[in-house]
Amino acid sequence: MAKEAVFTMKLESELRDAFMAAAKRDDRPASQLVREFMRDYVQQDREYVEFLRRKVERSRASIAAGKWRSGEEVEADFRRRRQEILRNANEGDA
């Protein structure tokens, strides 16, 4: 990939100094590390966007197949579960 762009950022001098020292200990240029961090971040973002796309796709398919519950039904189910957990916890204390 051609290096055609300059990226300038503001950061605390302590952070810069610590980063530069760590890069030096690793015997690697700071710019190389920043490029790696940026590539990793972009890749993670792409993977997350794809994860969300698949999740929405599955959810839409479930809804189309009639496999869904209303928010009220879900809340009622978890209310019952919380009550049961509390009841079991209180019985354990007795």
C-alpha positions in Angstrom: 0.0 0.0 0.0 1.5 3.3 -1.0 2.1 5.8 1.8 0.5 8.9 0.4 -1.3 10.5 3.4 0.0 12.2 6.5 -1.9 11.7 9.7 -1.5 14.3 12.5 -3.0 13.9 15.9 -2.9 15.7 19.3 -2.2 13.7 22.4 -0.8 14.1 25.8 3.0 14.4 25.9 3.2 11.6 28.6 1.3 9.2 26.3 3.5 10.1 23.3 6.7 9.7 25.3 5.6 6.3 26.7 4.5 5.1 23.3 7.8 6.2 21.7 9.8 4.5 24.5 7.8 1.3 24.0 8.3 1.4 20.3 12.0 1.9 20.8 12.2 -1.1 23.2 10.5 -3.2 20.5 12.9 -1.8 17.9 10.0 -0.8 15.7 9.1 2.6 14.2 6.2 4.3 15.9 4.6 4.9 12.4 4.6 1.1 11.7 2.9 0.4 15.0 0.2 3.0 14.4 -0.4 1.6 10.9 -0.9 -1.8 12.4 -3.2 -0.5 15.1 -5.2 1.3 12.4 -5.4 -1.8 10.2 -6.5 -3.9 13.2 -9.2 -1.4 14.1 -10.5 -1.2 10.6 -10.6 -5.0 10.4 -12.4 -5.3 13.7 -14.9 -2.7 12.5 -15.6 -4.6 9.3 -16.1 -7.8 11.3 -18.5 -6.1 13.7 -20.5 -4.6 10.8 -20.7 -8.0 9.2 -21.7 -9.6 12.6 -24.5 -7.0 12.9 -25.7 -7.5 9.4 -25.9 -11.3 9.9 -27.7 -10.8 13.2 -30.3 -8.5 11.7 -30.7 -10.9 8.8 -31.4 -13.8 11.2 -33.8 -11.7 13.2 -35.8 -10.7 10.1 -36.0 -14.3 9.0 -37.2 -15.3 12.5 -39.9 -12.6 12.4 -40.9 -13.7 8.9 -41.3 -17.3 10.2 -43.4 -16.1 13.1 -40.7 -16.9 15.7 -40.8 -13.8 17.9 -42.1 -12.5 21.2 -43.2 -9.0 22.1 -41.1 -6.9 24.5 -43.9 -7.3 27.1 -43.6 -11.1 26.9 -39.9 -11.0 27.3 -40.1 -8.7 30.3 -42.7 -10.9 31.9 -40.6 -14.0 31.4 -37.5 -12.4 33.0 -39.6 -10.9 35.8 -40.7 -14.5 36.7 -37.1 -15.7 36.4 -35.8 -12.9 38.7 -38.5 -13.7 41.3 -37.6 -17.4 41.2 -33.9 -16.6 41.7 -34.6 -14.3 44.6 -37.0 -16.9 46.1 -34.3 -19.6 45.8 -31.7 -17.3 47.3 -33.9 -16.4 50.2 -34.6 -20.1 50.9 -30.9 -20.7 50.9 -30.4 -18.1 53.6 -33.0 -19.6 55.9 
